[in-house]
Amino acid sequence: MDTAIITFTNNGKELADTIMDKVSVFRDARVYHSHDNKDTDGLHNFIKGNFVKGGAILFIGAAGIAVRLIAPFVQDKLTDPAVLVLDEQGKYVIPILSGHIGGANELSGRIASGIGSIPVITTATDINEKFAVDIYAKENGLELPERADIVQISSKVLDGSKVKIRNKAEEDEVYITVDDATVKLSRKPYVLGIGCKKGIRRSQFEGYINSVLDDYRLSLDDIGLVATIDIKKNEPGLIEWCRAHKKKLLTFSAAELMQQEGDFTVSDFVKKNTGSDNVCERAVVAAGCRLFAKKMGNAGITIAIGKKDKGSV
């Protein structure tokens, strides 16, 4: 996740350094220290750039200042990035924009765990520990529901109604039903098949995956799942990347991968080390996709892209 921190005082700047040291998702954050009241254009452009990129923004300072600064750029809860505010003493961290879809609520929890602050959550489904359809969609590689559907489902859930979830595999869709209201969620169409050497860092996955997606004019929002071989299910860098971007990780045994049919880029070396002559392409097919882009590799990472066509399982 792309992150940024904005500070206004020396105390705030020191706290930003602490957060970058203790909260992994902010480790590579871009920091803008606005200590001059006349520095309006630079700060304006910095915030605008983050909204365009969709990167999370953490303000260290007063909530009122943050609200006024982001006001010109706020558009829609389905597309706005996560915005949080932390007081200068690090006591309270408050998600003020895109708590669910942008991940501000989750980020507040990470900051709280890292520096011992108290997250102040105001979204109704969270404080009542209720099912949230937008979070469910995001965490399961599904297209986000319409705003009206989110409101309707959430209202019924908060009134005490039970949620029924039905996965219609033959149509690759999930149905969420609450009372007489049903929302159909389709799976995001693309899957990343990934193979890697041991010890690849999250930052390496970040850079290469972004490069590959750019080459094919895709974004992270197009990716529903990540698939790999089961011996990589605990690979730290891959796990960290999937968690940071809310991507579900599917794993398959070497035997399952070798059962897949297709024209694959095979390697005796890979087979000797993993038991499967190809990981990334075979994982894509094992996840129920056709190959959209065949094996690519860089610095110990291999990637293939799959696409779920309508009606695929």
Secondary structure, DSSP 8 states (H G I E B T S, - for coil): --EEEEE-SHHHHHHHHHHHHH-GGGTT-EEEE---TT-HHHHHHHHHHHHHHT-EEEEES-HHHHHHHHGGG---TTT---EEEE-TTS-EEEEEE-SSSS-HHHHHHHHHHHH--EE----HHHHTT---HHHHHHHTTB----HHHHHHHHHHHHTT--EEEEEEGGGTEEEEEETTEEEEEEB-SEEEEEEE-TT--HHHHHHHHHHHHHHTT--GGGEEEEEEEGGGTT-HHHHHHHHHTT-EEEEE-HHHHHT--S-----HHHHHHHSSS-SHHHHHHHTT-EEEEEEEEETTEEEEEEE--TT--
